Amino acid sequence: MKLSKTLAMLSLVVLTAATGRAARADDIVRVGEGPFITGGGYFVAEGKGYFKKLGIDVQPKMFIDGALAVPSLISGELDISFMTANAGLFNSIAKGAPLVFVLDRGNNKKGRGYTVINVTQELYDAGVKSKADFAKLKGKRIGLSATGSINQYLFAKALQEVGLDPRKDVTWVTNVPQPDLMKMLGQKQVDATDLAYQFGFFAQNNKWGPIVTVDDEIDPDGAVGLYAARKQFVREKRDVLVRFAMAFLQGVKEFNAAAADPDRHADIVEILAKRTALQKPELVRAIAPHWSYTNEDGVPNVKSVMAMQDYWSDYFRLVETKVPESQLFDLGIAREAKARLDREKPFGN
């Protein structure tokens, strides 16, 4: 009996030495996510088992808006979460929120823009057919999901291009969920709104108001989404986070390829349909390539994020204290993950 136990122990030691993480539980990463196609890299990696292959047990918690995940991230209920670079988040970090941006999660790459501006059919018929016509929006009601959001930033920049002052020349109707904004547009409760592409697409198809501008025309390559991580998690579980990023980047590579040619990537389309608010593969294909674009090296668009902070601080006065780039970002996670992914090729070529 003792000999059998000894042999069993020796077998376990050999197995552990030979397979590394295979002989112990996977490392847990608690992830805040949302049902948006900008998270496609994550959903592909999850759906294809890439996290599991690298010894990561992802435990997602879904939020309808990245801002709603901030308290859970600060309290330690989450390790990493999707975010937008909004005025409220800059203020939270300035006041000591222990968060840092580590990965890109979608941007308005030229030709792949994810956010759009819709106007009522009446305004369209009156001549508001592109951002060049936005001077006609003076005095109008602009619907937004949140004050200081990426959506307000893009719309405000477009208004400035035609000589309007977005602080006083329009009325902002804020803190309304995007699905409700679509309906408000159709009911003429707002005159224009900035939406994620799928919602703008739905509004147009339902005759609630056409898309007149895709926001890559306003801020090409501008950041839309990012992943923020708890600083403690970055310090104490850096290798875990790097492996998470490696799996994510493999998913991103396949996601970007599918956005460019969805008919050749039916498996990716199916994953995105199941895991996002779109639900149907035909809708996923219909809005391609406007799924957003995620940088395949994982590095966030730092210049864009810093410009947003400057805008909210210097122009709108929504940010009281600016946070330096070195405090907002840890770019080493993405760079190490990309280097290891290229070197180790855990998912093949």
C-alpha positions in Angstrom: 0.0 0.0 0.0 2.8 2.4 0.9 4.6 1.5 -2.3 1.5 2.3 -4.3 1.1 5.7 -2.7 4.8 6.5 -3.3 4.5 5.6 -6.9 1.3 7.7 -7.3 3.1 10.7 -5.7 6.1 10.2 -8.0 3.7 10.0 -11.0 2.1 13.3 -9.9 5.5 15.0 -9.6 6.5 13.8 -13.1 3.2 15.0 -14.6 3.6 18.4 -12.9 7.1 18.8 -14.2 6.2 17.8 -17.7 3.0 19.8 -18.2 3.5 22.8 -15.9 0.0 24.3 -15.3 -1.8 21.2 -16.3 -1.5 19.6 -12.9 -3.0 22.5 -11.0 -6.2 24.6 -11.2 -6.3 27.3 -13.9 -5.6 30.9 -12.9 -8.8 32.8 -12.4 -9.4 36.2 -14.1 -12.6 37.9 -13.2 -13.6 40.0 -16.3 -16.1 42.7 -16.7 -17.7 42.5 -20.2 -20.6 43.9 -22.2 -22.7 42.5 -25.0 -21.0 44.8 -27.6 -19.2 43.6 -30.7 -16.2 45.8 -29.8 -15.4 43.0 -27.4 -15.1 40.6 -30.3 -11.5 39.7 -29.5 -12.5 38.5 -26.1 -15.6 36.6 -27.3 -13.6 34.8 -30.0 -10.9 33.8 -27.5 -13.5 32.6 -25.0 -15.5 30.8 -27.6 -12.5 29.0 -29.1 -11.0 28.0 -25.7 -7.9 30.1 -26.1 -8.0 31.3 -22.4 -8.3 27.8 -21.2 -5.4 26.6 -23.4 -3.1 29.1 -21.6 -4.3 28.1 -18.2 -6.8 30.9 -17.6 -10.2 30.5 -16.1 -12.2 33.6 -17.2 -15.1 34.4 -15.0 -17.1 37.1 -16.8 -19.7 39.4 -15.3 -21.8 41.3 -17.8 -22.5 45.1 -17.7 -24.6 47.1 -20.1 -22.1 50.0 -19.8 -18.4 50.0 -18.9 -19.0 52.8 -16.4 -21.2 50.5 -14.4 -18.3 48.1 -13.9 -16.0 50.7 -12.3 -17.3 50.2 -8.7 -16.8 46.4 -9.0 -13.3 46.9 -10.3 -12.4 49.4 -7.6 -13.8 47.1 -4.9 -11.8 44.1 -6.1 -14.8 42.1 -7.4 -13.3 42.3 -10.8 -9.6 42.0 -12.0 -10.0 43.6 -15.4 -12.9 45.2 -17.3 -13.9 46.9 -20.5 -14.1 50.7 -20.2 -14.4 53.8 -22.3 -12.1 56.8 -21.7 -14.8 59.1 -20.3 -14.6 62.1 -18.1 -15.9 60.3 -15.0 -13.2 57.6 -15.3 -10.5 60.2 -15.5 -11.8 61.9 -12.4 -12.0 58.5 -10.5 -8.3 57.8 -11.3 -7.3 61.3 -10.4 -8.9 60.7 -7.0 -7.1 57.5 -6.4 -9.0 54.7 -8.1 -6.4 51.9 -8.4 -6.9 51.3 -12.1 -4.7 51.4 -15.2 -5.3 50.9 -18.9 -3.6 47.8 -20.3 -5.1 46.8 -23.6 -6.9 48.3 -26.6 -10.5 47.1 -27.0 -11.6 48.8 -30.1 -11.1 52.0 -32.0 -12.6 53.9 -34.9 -10.0 52.9 -37.5 -10.7 54.6 -40.8 -13.2 52.5 -42.7 -14.1 50.4 -39.6 -15.8 53.1 -37.5 -18.0 51.7 -34.8 -19.9 54.8 -33.6 -22.3 56.8 -35.7 -24.5 59.9 -35.7 -28.2 59.6 -36.6 -30.6 62.4 -37.1 -34.4 62.5 -37.4 -35.9 62.0 -40.9 -37.2 65.5 -40.8 -33.7 66.9 -40.3 -32.3 64.7 -43.0 -35.0 66.0 -45.4 -34.1 69.5 -44.3 -30.5 69.0 -45.5 -28.6 67.4 -42.6 -27.0 64.7 -44.6 -23.4 64.8 -43.5 -21.3 66.4 -40.8 -20.7 69.3 -43.1 -24.3 70.2 -42.5 -24.2 70.2 -38.7 -24.5 74.0 -38.4 -28.2 73.3 -38.9 -28.2 71.5 -35.5 -27.9 74.8 -33.6 -30.6 74.8 -30.9 -31.3 71.1 -31.3 -31.5 68.3 -28.7 -28.7 65.7 -28.9 -29.3 62.4 -27.1 -26.4 60.6 -25.3 -25.9 57.7 -23.0 -23.8 59.7 -20.6 -22.2 63.1 -20.0 -18.5 63.1 -20.7 -18.8 59.9 -22.8 -17.0 59.0 -26.0 -20.3 59.7 -27.8 -20.5 63.2 -26.5 -16.8 63.8 -27.3 -17.2 62.8 -31.0 -20.4 64.8 -31.5 -19.0 67.9 -29.8 -15.9 67.7 -32.0 -18.1 67.5 -35.1 -20.1 70.5 -34.0 -16.9 72.5 -33.5 -15.9 71.7 -37.0 -18.8 73.7 -38.4 -18.3 76.6 -36.0 -20.8 75.7 -33.2 -20.0 75.9 -29.5 -21.2 72.5 -28.1 -21.3 73.9 -24.6 -24.1 76.3 -25.4 -25.4 75.9 -29.0 -27.2 72.6 -28.4 -29.1 70.9 -25.6 -27.6 67.6 -24.4 -30.1 65.0 -23.3 -28.0 62.6 -21.3 -28.0 59.4 -19.2 -30.3 57.5 -21.6 -29.5 53.9 -22.6 -28.7 53.6 -26.3 -31.7 51.3 -27.1 -34.0 54.0 -25.7 -32.2 56.7 -27.7 -33.1 55.0 -30.9 -36.8 55.1 -30.0 -36.6 58.7 -28.8 -35.2 59.6 -32.2 -38.1 58.0 -33.9 -40.5 59.8 -31.5 -38.8 63.1 -32.1 -37.9 63.5 -28.4 -34.3 64.1 -29.6 -33.2 65.5 -32.9 -29.9 63.6 -33.2 -27.8 61.1 -31.3 -24.5 59.3 -31.3 -24.8 55.5 -31.1 -22.9 52.3 -31.4 -23.1 51.1 -35.0 -25.6 48.3 -34.4 -28.1 50.7 -32.7 -27.6 53.3 -35.5 -28.3 50.6 -38.0 -31.4 49.5 -36.2 -32.7 53.1 -36.0 -32.1 53.5 -39.7 -33.8 50.2 -40.6 -36.8 51.0 -38.4 -37.2 54.5 -40.1 -36.5 56.3 -36.8 -33.7 58.3 -38.3 -30.8 57.7 -40.9 -27.1 57.5 -40.2 -25.4 60.6 -41.5 -21.9 60.2 -40.2 -19.7 57.4 -39.1 -17.4 58.7 -36.4 -14.1 57.5 -38.1 -14.7 60.6 -40.2 -14.5 62.8 -37.0 -11.7 61.1 -35.1 -9.9 58.5 -37.2 -8.3 55.8 -35.1 -9.8 57.4 -32.0 -10.1 55.0 -29.0 -13.6 53.6 -28.3 -12.9 50.9 -25.8 -10.1 49.8 -23.5 -9.4 47.2 -20.8 -8.6 48.6 -17.4 -7.1 46.4 -14.7 -6.7 46.8 -11.0 -3.1 47.8 -10.2 -2.9 45.2 -7.4 -3.7 42.5 -10.0 -1.1 43.9 -12.4 1.5 43.7 -9.6 0.7 40.4 -8.1 -0.6 38.4 -11.1 1.3 40.0 -14.0 2.1 36.6 -15.7 -1.6 35.7 -15.5 -2.6 39.0 -17.1 0.0 38.6 -19.8 -1.4 35.1 -20.7 -4.9 36.5 -20.6 -3.7 39.2 -23.1 -2.0 36.5 -25.3 -5.3 34.7 -25.7 -7.2 37.9 -26.3 -4.7 39.0 -29.0 -5.2 35.8 -30.8 -8.9 36.4 -30.7 -8.4 40.0 -31.9 -6.4 38.8 -35.0 -9.3 36.5 -36.0 -12.0 39.1 -35.1 -10.3 41.7 -37.4 -10.0 39.2 -40.2 -13.7 38.3 -39.9 -14.8 41.9 -39.9 -13.1 42.4 -43.2 -14.7 39.3 -44.8 -17.4 37.8 -42.6 -18.5 35.3 -45.3 -15.2 33.5 -45.0 -15.4 33.3 -41.2 -18.7 31.7 -40.4 -17.5 30.4 -37.1 -16.5 33.8 -35.9 -19.9 35.2 -37.0 -21.7 32.5 -35.0 -19.7 33.3 -31.9 -20.4 37.0 -32.1 -24.1 36.4 -32.7 -24.4 34.3 -29.6 -22.4 36.5 -27.3 -23.5 40.0 -28.3 -26.7 41.9 -28.4 -27.0 41.3 -32.1 -28.1 37.7 -31.6 -28.5 36.8 -35.3 -25.6 35.9 -37.7 -27.2 37.9 -40.5 -27.1 41.1 -38.4 -23.5 40.5 -37.5 -22.7 40.2 -41.2 -24.9 43.2 -42.1 -22.9 45.7 -40.1 -19.5 44.5 -41.1 -16.8 45.9 -41.3 -18.2 48.4 -38.7 -17.4 46.1 -35.7 -14.7 48.5 -34.7 -11.0 47.6 -35.1 -8.7 46.4 -32.2 -5.0 47.0 -32.5 -3.3 43.6 -33.0 -0.4 44.5 -30.9 -2.8 45.2 -28.0 -1.4 48.7 -27.4 -4.1 51.3 -26.7 -4.3 54.5 -28.7 -2.6 56.6 -26.0 -2.5 59.8 -27.9 -6.3 59.6 -28.5 -7.0 58.9 -24.8 -4.8 61.8 -23.6 -6.5 64.1 -26.1 -9.9 63.2 -24.6 -8.7 64.0 -21.1 -7.4 67.4 -22.3 -10.7 68.1 -24.0 -12.8 67.3 -21.0 -10.4 69.3 -18.8 -9.5 72.4 -20.9 -12.7 72.9 -22.9 -15.7 71.4 -21.1 -14.3 71.6 -17.5 -15.6 68.2 -16.6 -12.2 66.9 -15.5 -10.7 68.8 -12.5 -7.2 67.2 -12.3 -5.4 65.7 -15.2 -3.7 62.3 -14.7 -0.3 61.9 -16.4 0.1 59.2 -19.1 2.5 57.2 -16.9 -0.3 56.9 -14.3 -3.0 56.0 -16.8 -1.3 53.3 -18.8 0.8 50.1 -18.4 1.8 49.3 -21.9 4.2 46.6 -20.9 1.4 44.0 -20.6 0.4 44.3 -24.3 4.0 44.4 -25.4 5.0 41.3 -23.5 1.9 39.4 -24.6 2.6 40.2 -28.2 6.2 39.2 -28.0 5.4 35.9 -26.3 2.6 35.2 -28.7 4.9 35.7 -31.7 7.7 33.6 -30.1 5.8 30.8 -28.5 3.0 30.4 -31.1 0.6 28.6 -28.7 -2.2 28.6 -31.2 -0.1 27.8 -34.3 0.5 30.3 -37.1 
